[in-house]
Amino acid sequence: MNNLIIFLMAQVISSNTLLETPTAYFPKSPSFWEGGFITSFALRNLEEEFEPHPFDFDLFVQGAFGGKYFLGAKIYTLREIGLDFSYKIMDEIGNIPAISIGIRNITYKKYINPAGGEPPEGGFKDENYEHRNPEVASFYLVSTKKMGERFVINAGIGRGEFIGYGPRSKYLNVDIFSKDYHDYTLGIFGGIKFYITKFLSAVLEADGRDFNFGIRFEREMFQFTIQTNKLEHIFWGSSTYPLSPRLTASLSINSGIIPEKPVPVYVKFEIYDKEMKIPIKGVKVVFLETKIPPIYTNEKGIAGYEVMPGKYSVEIEKEGYKKLKAQLNVTKEKATLEARIYLTPLVLKKEIVERYIVNAREYAKRENYVEAKKNYENALNTLPDYPGLKEEYENFITLWKGKIETHRSRAISYEAAGDYQKAIASWQEVLRIDPENKEADEKIKELTEKIAKPKVERKPPEKKIEKPAYTKEDIEKMLNQAISEYNNKNYRKAKEILQKVLAIDPNNSKAKEYMEKTEKRLKLLEK
């Protein structure tokens, strides 16, 4: 009975352990508690000097909070109690495993483990050959990944209780590369879990101190585990130290034993076009065989409704898309269930766009620019990123604007020349190419009104007989005065009078003769 109270031989087996080594998986419930006991006994009936702890018993209690924090207490003896804490860094996403960190054996004692006591007497025999790493504050980092439907792989590194230095356990810590022992060295641990059925699994694990195999039965409110510890004693035993493996059993009850009040779960649908990867507005979602009214997606492709946990069949439909049926398993673990769904178009947008482009090119050849423009714009609205479409549309717009400007320039030219009929015809061509052209519409109205006004015949003004300003006598008199000034050597005055004569009578030969003479005289005087 004394051994029953003082010495405890099994590590804690709980919901976030593989068998005894920690995992990165936490209970799915937002708030979770668990409590239970573990008992073990040696498989070989050995003398006490080799195995002084043939039977033991321990208790534990722990809880998870917010899906990220885990806190537990292990009661090895009334004097040896340790706390465990772990934190989930990230959930398992796709090919990326779940990852968590933790500390075991948060206590005031340097040495604490299921075997109890301090070295050299305390602990298992193979843990006290040469050196025993202190178990207090056993830090670890672990990752866990589900492979397929049945396998879970677990691997991590840690210190303290994960380190062993015996002939069978020294290979799993980094001191294997050193001649010395280090209290804060690191070791590796890991294992595999195989689901035989939904509730029954087989587990194989190893760390620096143990090589274990077990069978676990799990239900929502409890779990039961039976395992063999220290299998290395069977495979690597010796006559010098005939150590014994152990048989361990664990039973725990958790918060699942108290039925939770059903809480509605918000189901959020995000529905996208499978081809375009864009949200679809107005998609109808029907919960079949229920009284839940149909819901419709908004402009972001989102629709949602609160339902009680359970299995639902939903039908999703939208005009122009293939109808889709889906099964939803709504559980209480999450307050919101997000379902991303892609609907397949009945006709692919790529095919529609190619049809629009062919039509646009054909209309452009026939100079039906209005229909050509409509088809290009329909193509752009349907699939803007279609290769080469934007460049082809820009080239078409350049051609279209060029045609408009050509007919506009002709209309302006005809109007300036007074040919209003041809101007109207050119403006009508502008309207044919661009029906919304306001300038062409206004010009046609303006020119039509001008043509409609009656023409008023006007008599040409009577030509007035203009009397010449100078008579021949006046010209002759001015010429004689210029010749007199020339003869008196008043060349500048002579030139002035001659210029007036030539301005009145440019063909007067005598005036030209004296002008030439006068200019020669003036040039000689200037030298």
C-alpha positions as CSV (number, residue, x, y, z in Angstrom):
1,M,0.0,0.0,0.0
2,N,3.0,2.3,0.7
3,N,4.2,1.8,-2.8
4,L,0.7,2.7,-4.1
5,I,0.9,6.2,-2.5
6,I,4.6,7.0,-2.8
7,F,5.8,5.7,-6.2
8,L,4.1,6.4,-9.5
9,M,5.5,4.8,-12.6
10,A,3.5,6.0,-15.6
11,Q,3.5,9.4,-17.3
12,V,0.2,11.2,-17.9
13,I,-1.9,9.8,-20.7
14,S,-4.5,12.4,-21.8
15,S,-6.4,14.0,-24.7
16,N,-3.4,16.0,-26.0
17,T,-0.8,13.2,-25.8
18,L,0.0,10.4,-28.3
19,L,0.5,8.0,-25.4
20,E,2.8,9.9,-23.1
21,T,4.5,12.3,-25.5
22,P,2.8,15.6,-26.3
23,T,1.0,16.4,-29.6
24,A,0.0,19.7,-31.2
25,Y,-3.6,18.6,-31.3
26,F,-5.9,20.3,-28.8
27,P,-9.6,19.4,-27.9
28,K,-12.0,20.9,-30.4
29,S,-14.4,22.2,-27.8
30,P,-13.8,25.9,-26.9
31,S,-13.8,25.0,-23.2
32,F,-12.7,21.5,-22.2
33,W,-11.8,19.7,-18.9
34,E,-10.5,16.2,-18.2
35,G,-9.6,14.2,-15.2
36,G,-8.5,10.6,-14.6
37,F,-6.1,8.1,-13.2
38,I,-3.2,5.9,-14.5
39,T,-2.0,2.7,-13.0
40,S,0.9,0.4,-14.0
41,F,2.8,-2.7,-12.9
42,A,6.0,-4.6,-14.0
43,L,5.6,-7.5,-16.4
44,R,8.4,-9.4,-14.8
45,N,8.5,-10.4,-11.2
46,L,12.0,-9.2,-10.4
47,E,13.9,-8.8,-7.1
48,E,13.5,-5.4,-5.5
49,E,17.1,-4.4,-6.1
50,F,16.4,-4.4,-9.8
51,E,12.8,-3.1,-9.9
52,P,11.8,-1.6,-6.6
53,H,8.5,-0.2,-8.0
54,P,6.4,-3.1,-9.3
55,F,3.1,-1.2,-9.0
56,D,1.9,2.4,-8.9
57,F,-1.0,4.7,-9.3
58,D,-1.4,8.5,-10.2
59,L,-4.0,11.1,-10.9
60,F,-4.3,14.1,-13.2
61,V,-6.7,16.9,-14.1
62,Q,-6.4,19.4,-16.9
63,G,-8.3,21.8,-19.1
64,A,-8.2,23.6,-22.5
65,F,-9.3,27.2,-23.1
66,G,-10.1,29.1,-26.3
67,G,-8.8,26.3,-28.5
68,K,-5.2,27.5,-27.9
69,Y,-4.3,27.0,-24.2
70,F,-3.9,23.8,-22.2
71,L,-3.2,23.6,-18.5
72,G,-2.8,20.4,-16.4
73,A,-1.8,19.2,-13.0
74,K,-0.1,15.8,-12.4
75,I,-0.1,14.2,-9.0
76,Y,2.8,11.7,-8.8
77,T,2.7,11.7,-5.0
78,L,1.3,14.1,-2.4
79,R,4.7,15.7,-2.3
80,E,5.5,15.4,-6.0
81,I,3.0,17.5,-8.0
82,G,3.8,19.2,-11.3
83,L,2.0,21.6,-13.7
84,D,1.9,21.4,-17.4
85,F,1.2,24.2,-19.8
86,S,1.0,24.3,-23.6
87,Y,0.1,26.8,-26.3
88,K,-1.1,26.0,-29.9
89,I,0.9,28.2,-32.3
90,M,-1.1,27.2,-35.4
91,D,-3.7,24.7,-36.6
92,E,-3.1,22.1,-39.3
93,I,-3.7,23.8,-42.7
94,G,-3.4,21.8,-45.9
95,N,0.1,20.2,-46.0
96,I,1.3,22.3,-43.0
97,P,1.2,20.5,-39.7
98,A,-0.3,21.8,-36.4
99,I,2.4,23.3,-34.2
100,S,2.5,23.9,-30.4
101,I,4.9,24.6,-27.6
102,G,4.8,23.7,-23.9
103,I,6.5,23.2,-20.6
104,R,6.0,20.1,-18.4
105,N,6.8,19.7,-14.7
106,I,6.5,23.3,-13.6
107,T,7.4,22.6,-9.9
108,Y,9.9,23.5,-7.2
109,K,11.7,20.1,-7.4
110,K,14.7,19.6,-9.8
111,Y,13.9,15.9,-10.3
112,I,10.4,14.8,-10.7
113,N,9.0,11.9,-12.8
114,P,6.6,9.0,-12.6
115,A,9.2,6.8,-10.8
116,G,9.6,9.4,-8.1
117,G,12.6,10.3,-6.0
118,E,16.0,11.8,-6.8
119,P,19.0,10.1,-8.3
120,P,20.8,7.8,-7.8
121,E,18.0,5.9,-6.1
122,G,14.9,7.6,-7.7
123,G,13.7,7.0,-11.2
124,F,13.9,3.9,-13.5
125,K,17.1,1.9,-13.3
126,D,18.1,2.7,-16.9
127,E,17.7,6.4,-16.3
128,N,20.3,6.4,-13.5
129,Y,23.3,4.6,-15.2
130,E,25.5,7.6,-15.5
131,H,23.5,10.8,-15.6
132,R,19.9,11.8,-15.2
133,N,18.7,15.0,-16.8
134,P,16.6,17.2,-14.5
135,E,12.9,16.9,-15.3
136,V,11.8,20.3,-14.0
137,A,10.6,22.8,-16.7
138,S,10.8,20.3,-19.5
139,F,10.3,22.6,-22.5
140,Y,9.2,21.2,-25.9
141,L,8.2,22.1,-29.4
142,V,6.0,19.6,-31.3
143,S,4.3,19.3,-34.7
144,T,1.4,16.9,-35.6
145,K,0.1,16.0,-39.1
146,K,-2.7,13.8,-40.2
147,M,-1.8,11.6,-43.2
148,G,-4.9,10.4,-45.1
149,E,-7.8,9.2,-43.1
150,R,-6.1,6.8,-40.7
151,F,-2.5,7.9,-39.9
152,V,-1.3,10.7,-37.6
153,I,2.4,11.5,-37.4
154,N,3.9,13.3,-34.4
155,A,7.4,14.7,-34.0
156,G,9.1,17.1,-31.6
157,I,12.2,18.2,-29.6
158,G,12.4,18.8,-25.9
159,R,14.6,18.8,-22.8
160,G,14.3,17.4,-19.3
161,E,12.1,14.4,-19.2
162,F,12.7,13.7,-22.9
163,I,16.4,13.1,-22.4
164,G,18.0,9.7,-21.5
165,Y,21.6,8.6,-21.1
166,G,21.4,4.9,-20.7
167,P,22.8,2.4,-23.2
168,R,19.3,2.1,-24.8
169,S,18.3,5.8,-24.7
170,K,21.4,7.9,-25.3
171,Y,21.0,8.0,-29.1
172,L,18.0,10.3,-29.0
173,N,19.7,13.5,-27.6
174,V,22.4,15.8,-29.0
175,D,24.9,14.8,-26.3
176,I,25.6,11.7,-28.4
177,F,28.0,14.0,-30.3
178,S,29.7,15.2,-27.0
179,K,31.8,13.5,-24.3
180,D,30.1,15.5,-21.6
181,Y,26.6,15.6,-20.1
182,H,24.5,18.8,-20.3
183,D,21.4,19.4,-18.1
184,Y,19.9,21.6,-20.8
185,T,20.6,19.4,-23.8
186,L,17.8,18.7,-26.3
187,G,16.3,15.3,-27.4
188,I,13.9,14.2,-30.1
189,F,10.6,12.3,-29.6
190,G,7.8,11.2,-31.9
191,G,5.4,8.5,-32.9
192,I,2.6,7.2,-35.2
193,K,-1.1,6.8,-34.5
194,F,-3.2,4.4,-36.6
195,Y,-7.0,4.5,-36.5
196,I,-8.3,0.9,-36.7
197,T,-11.9,2.3,-36.4
198,K,-13.3,5.7,-35.7
199,F,-13.0,5.0,-31.9
200,L,-10.1,2.6,-31.7
201,S,-6.5,3.3,-32.5
202,A,-3.0,1.8,-32.2
203,V,0.0,4.0,-31.1
204,L,3.7,3.5,-31.3
205,E,6.0,6.2,-29.8
206,A,9.6,6.8,-28.5
207,D,11.5,9.4,-26.6
208,G,14.8,9.6,-24.8
209,R,13.5,7.3,-22.0
210,D,10.8,5.1,-23.3
211,F,9.7,3.0,-26.3
212,N,5.9,2.4,-25.9
213,F,3.1,0.7,-27.8
214,G,-0.6,1.0,-26.9
215,I,-4.3,0.7,-27.8
216,R,-6.7,3.6,-27.2
217,F,-10.5,3.6,-27.2
218,E,-11.9,7.1,-27.5
219,R,-15.5,8.5,-27.2
220,E,-16.8,12.0,-26.7
221,M,-17.1,11.7,-22.9
222,F,-14.2,9.4,-22.0
223,Q,-11.1,7.5,-23.2
224,F,-9.4,4.3,-22.1
225,T,-5.8,3.4,-22.9
226,I,-3.8,0.2,-22.3
227,Q,-0.1,0.2,-23.2
228,T,3.2,-1.5,-22.7
229,N,6.0,0.9,-21.5
230,K,9.7,0.5,-21.9
231,L,9.6,-2.1,-24.7
232,E,13.4,-1.4,-25.1
233,H,13.8,-3.7,-22.1
234,I,12.5,-6.6,-24.2
235,F,14.5,-5.9,-27.3
236,W,17.7,-4.6,-25.7
237,G,17.8,-6.2,-22.2
238,S,20.9,-7.6,-20.7
239,S,21.8,-10.2,-18.0
240,T,23.6,-7.5,-16.0
241,Y,20.5,-5.3,-15.7
242,P,17.4,-7.5,-16.3
243,L,15.0,-4.6,-16.3
244,S,11.3,-5.1,-16.9
245,P,8.8,-3.5,-19.3
246,R,5.5,-2.3,-17.7
247,L,1.8,-2.6,-18.5
248,T,-0.1,0.6,-18.0
249,A,-3.8,1.4,-18.1
250,S,-5.4,4.8,-18.1
251,L,-9.0,6.0,-17.8
252,S,-10.2,9.6,-18.1
253,I,-13.6,11.4,-18.1
254,N,-14.0,14.7,-19.8
255,S,-16.4,17.6,-20.2
256,G,-18.3,15.7,-22.9
257,I,-20.1,13.8,-20.1
258,I,-22.2,16.9,-19.4
259,P,-24.5,17.5,-22.4
260,E,-24.1,21.0,-23.8
261,K,-27.0,23.2,-24.5
262,P,-27.5,23.3,-28.3
263,V,-26.1,26.5,-29.7
264,P,-26.9,27.7,-33.3
265,V,-24.0,27.8,-35.7
266,Y,-23.7,30.5,-38.4
267,V,-23.3,28.9,-41.8
268,K,-21.6,31.3,-44.2
269,F,-21.6,30.6,-47.9
270,E,-19.0,32.2,-50.2
271,I,-20.0,31.5,-53.8
272,Y,-17.7,32.2,-56.8
273,D,-17.7,31.7,-60.6
274,K,-15.5,28.7,-61.2
275,E,-14.1,30.1,-64.4
276,M,-13.6,33.7,-63.4
277,K,-13.0,33.2,-59.6
278,I,-15.2,36.2,-58.9
279,P,-18.2,36.5,-56.5
280,I,-21.7,35.8,-57.8
281,K,-24.6,37.9,-56.7
282,G,-28.1,36.5,-56.4
283,V,-27.3,32.8,-56.0
284,K,-30.1,30.9,-54.3
285,V,-29.3,28.6,-51.4
286,V,-32.0,26.2,-50.3
287,F,-31.8,23.9,-47.2
288,L,-33.6,20.8,-48.4
289,E,-36.2,19.1,-46.2
290,T,-36.2,21.9,-43.7
291,K,-38.4,24.9,-43.0
292,I,-35.5,27.3,-43.4
293,P,-36.3,29.9,-46.1
294,P,-34.0,30.3,-49.1
295,I,-31.2,32.7,-48.8
296,Y,-29.5,34.7,-51.6
297,T,-25.9,36.0,-52.0
298,N,-25.1,39.7,-51.9
299,E,-22.8,41.6,-54.3
300,K,-19.8,39.9,-52.5
301,G,-21.1,36.5,-53.2
302,I,-21.9,35.9,-49.5
303,A,-25.0,34.5,-47.8
304,G,-25.5,33.1,-44.3
305,Y,-28.0,31.7,-41.9
306,E,-27.9,30.3,-38.3
307,V,-28.8,26.6,-38.0
308,M,-28.6,24.1,-35.2
309,P,-25.8,21.4,-35.4
310,G,-26.6,18.5,-37.6
311,K,-26.3,17.3,-41.2
312,Y,-28.0,19.3,-44.0
313,S,-28.5,18.9,-47.7
314,V,-28.3,22.2,-49.6
315,E,-29.1,23.0,-53.2
316,I,-27.4,26.0,-54.8
317,E,-28.6,27.5,-58.1
318,K,-28.3,30.5,-60.3
319,E,-29.5,31.2,-63.8
320,G,-26.6,30.5,-66.3
321,Y,-24.9,28.1,-63.9
322,K,-25.0,24.4,-63.3
323,K,-27.1,23.5,-60.2
324,L,-25.2,22.1,-57.3
325,K,-26.1,19.9,-54.3
326,A,-23.9,19.7,-51.3
327,Q,-23.8,18.0,-47.8
328,L,-23.0,20.1,-44.8
329,N,-22.0,18.6,-41.4
330,V,-22.6,21.4,-39.0
331,T,-20.9,20.8,-35.6
332,K,-20.8,22.7,-32.4
333,E,-17.0,23.0,-32.3
334,K,-17.0,26.3,-34.3
335,A,-19.3,29.3,-34.0
336,T,-19.1,29.9,-37.7
337,L,-18.9,27.3,-40.5
338,E,-17.6,28.7,-43.7
339,A,-18.3,27.0,-47.0
340,R,-16.6,28.2,-50.2
341,I,-18.3,27.0,-53.3
342,Y,-17.6,27.4,-57.0
343,L,-20.4,27.2,-59.6
344,T,-19.7,26.1,-63.2
345,P,-21.2,28.4,-65.9
346,L,-23.4,26.6,-68.5
347,V,-21.5,28.4,-71.2
348,L,-17.9,29.4,-70.6
349,K,-17.2,33.1,-70.7
350,K,-14.2,32.5,-73.0
351,E,-16.5,31.1,-75.6
352,I,-18.9,34.0,-75.3
353,V,-16.1,36.5,-75.7
354,E,-14.7,34.8,-78.7
355,R,-18.1,35.0,-80.3
356,Y,-18.4,38.7,-79.6
357,I,-15.0,39.4,-81.1
358,V,-15.8,37.6,-84.3
359,N,-19.0,39.5,-84.6
360,A,-17.2,42.8,-83.9
361,R,-14.6,42.2,-86.6
362,E,-17.3,41.3,-89.1
363,Y,-19.3,44.5,-88.4
364,A,-16.2,46.6,-88.6
365,K,-15.4,45.3,-92.1
366,R,-18.9,46.2,-93.2
367,E,-18.4,49.7,-91.6
368,N,-21.3,49.1,-89.2
369,Y,-19.3,50.7,-86.4
370,V,-22.2,50.9,-84.0
371,E,-22.7,47.2,-83.8
372,A,-18.9,46.5,-83.9
373,K,-18.5,48.8,-80.8
374,K,-21.3,47.1,-79.0
375,N,-19.8,43.7,-79.5
376,Y,-16.4,44.8,-78.3
377,E,-17.9,46.4,-75.2
378,N,-19.9,43.2,-74.5
379,A,-16.7,41.2,-74.8
380,L,-14.9,43.5,-72.3
381,N,-17.8,43.4,-69.8
382,T,-17.9,39.6,-70.0
383,L,-14.1,38.9,-69.7
384,P,-11.9,42.0,-69.4
385,D,-8.7,40.0,-69.1
386,Y,-9.1,38.1,-72.4
387,P,-5.7,38.1,-74.0
388,G,-5.3,40.9,-76.6
389,L,-8.9,42.2,-76.2
390,K,-8.1,45.6,-74.7
391,E,-5.5,46.4,-77.4
392,E,-7.8,45.3,-80.2
393,Y,-10.6,47.5,-78.7
394,E,-8.3,50.5,-78.4
395,N,-7.2,50.1,-82.1
396,F,-10.9,50.0,-83.1
397,I,-11.7,53.1,-81.1
398,T,-8.9,55.0,-82.9
399,L,-10.3,53.9,-86.3
400,W,-13.8,54.8,-85.2
401,K,-12.8,58.3,-84.0
402,G,-10.8,58.8,-87.2
403,K,-13.8,58.1,-89.4
404,I,-15.9,60.5,-87.4
405,E,-13.3,63.3,-87.8
406,T,-13.0,62.7,-91.5
407,H,-16.8,63.2,-92.1
408,R,-16.9,66.1,-89.7
409,S,-14.1,68.0,-91.5
410,R,-15.9,67.5,-94.8
411,A,-19.1,68.8,-93.4
412,I,-17.4,72.0,-92.1
413,S,-15.7,72.5,-95.5
414,Y,-19.0,72.1,-97.4
415,E,-20.8,74.5,-95.1
416,A,-18.0,77.1,-95.6
417,A,-18.5,76.8,-99.4
418,G,-22.2,77.3,-99.0
419,D,-23.1,73.7,-100.1
420,Y,-25.4,72.9,-97.3
421,Q,-26.8,69.7,-98.8
422,K,-23.4,68.0,-98.9
423,A,-22.6,69.4,-95.4
424,I,-25.8,67.8,-94.1
425,A,-24.9,64.5,-95.8
426,S,-21.5,64.5,-94.2
427,W,-23.0,65.2,-90.7
428,Q,-25.5,62.3,-91.3
429,E,-22.5,60.0,-91.9
430,V,-21.1,61.2,-88.5
431,L,-24.4,60.3,-86.9
432,R,-24.5,56.9,-88.6
433,I,-21.1,56.1,-87.1
434,D,-21.8,57.8,-83.8
435,P,-25.6,58.1,-83.1
436,E,-25.0,60.0,-79.9
437,N,-23.0,62.8,-81.5
438,K,-24.7,66.0,-80.3
439,E,-22.7,68.3,-82.6
440,A,-23.8,66.4,-85.7
441,D,-27.4,66.5,-84.6
442,E,-27.4,70.2,-83.9
443,K,-25.6,71.0,-87.2
444,I,-28.1,69.1,-89.3
445,K,-31.0,71.0,-87.7
446,E,-29.2,74.3,-88.2
447,L,-28.4,73.7,-91.9
448,T,-31.9,72.3,-92.6
449,E,-33.3,75.6,-91.3
450,K,-31.0,77.6,-93.5
451,I,-32.1,75.7,-96.6
452,A,-35.7,76.1,-95.7
453,K,-35.5,80.0,-95.6
454,P,-36.9,81.7,-98.8
455,K,-34.2,83.5,-101.0
456,V,-34.6,87.3,-101.3
457,E,-33.5,88.7,-104.7
458,R,-31.4,91.8,-104.4
459,K,-30.7,94.3,-107.2
460,P,-27.0,94.8,-107.7
461,P,-26.0,98.3,-106.7
462,E,-25.6,100.9,-109.4
463,K,-22.0,101.6,-110.3
464,K,-21.0,105.1,-109.7
465,I,-18.9,106.8,-112.3
466,E,-15.9,107.9,-110.5
467,K,-14.1,111.0,-111.7
468,P,-10.4,110.7,-111.9
469,A,-8.6,112.6,-109.1
470,Y,-6.0,114.1,-111.6
471,T,-6.4,115.2,-115.2
472,K,-3.7,114.9,-117.9
473,E,-3.1,118.6,-117.5
474,D,-2.4,118.1,-113.8
475,I,0.0,115.3,-114.5
476,E,1.8,117.3,-117.2
477,K,2.1,120.2,-114.9
478,M,3.6,118.1,-112.1
479,L,6.0,116.5,-114.5
480,N,7.2,119.9,-115.8
481,Q,7.8,121.0,-112.2
482,A,9.8,117.8,-111.5
483,I,12.0,118.5,-114.6
484,S,12.5,122.1,-113.5
485,E,13.7,120.9,-110.0
486,Y,16.0,118.4,-111.6
487,N,17.6,121.1,-113.9
488,N,18.0,123.3,-110.7
489,K,19.8,120.3,-109.1
490,N,17.1,120.0,-106.5
491,Y,17.2,116.2,-106.9
492,R,15.4,115.2,-103.7
493,K,12.5,117.5,-104.5
494,A,12.4,116.3,-108.1
495,K,12.3,112.6,-106.8
496,E,9.4,113.5,-104.5
497,I,7.3,115.0,-107.3
498,L,8.2,112.1,-109.7
499,Q,7.0,109.5,-107.2
500,K,3.6,111.3,-107.1
501,V,3.4,111.3,-110.9
502,L,4.3,107.6,-111.1
503,A,1.8,106.7,-108.4
504,I,-1.0,108.4,-110.5
505,D,0.3,107.2,-113.9
506,P,2.7,104.2,-113.5
507,N,3.3,103.9,-117.2
508,N,4.4,107.5,-117.8
509,S,7.7,107.0,-119.7
510,K,9.0,110.5,-119.3
511,A,8.5,110.3,-115.6
512,K,10.3,106.9,-115.5
513,E,13.2,108.5,-117.5
514,Y,13.7,111.4,-115.1
515,M,13.3,109.2,-112.0
516,E,16.2,107.0,-113.2
517,K,18.3,110.1,-113.8
518,T,17.4,111.6,-110.5
519,E,18.3,108.4,-108.6
520,K,21.7,108.3,-110.3
521,R,22.5,111.9,-109.3
522,L,21.5,111.2,-105.8
523,K,23.8,108.2,-105.6
524,L,26.8,110.2,-106.9
525,L,26.1,112.9,-104.3
526,E,26.0,110.3,-101.5
527,K,29.6,109.0,-102.3
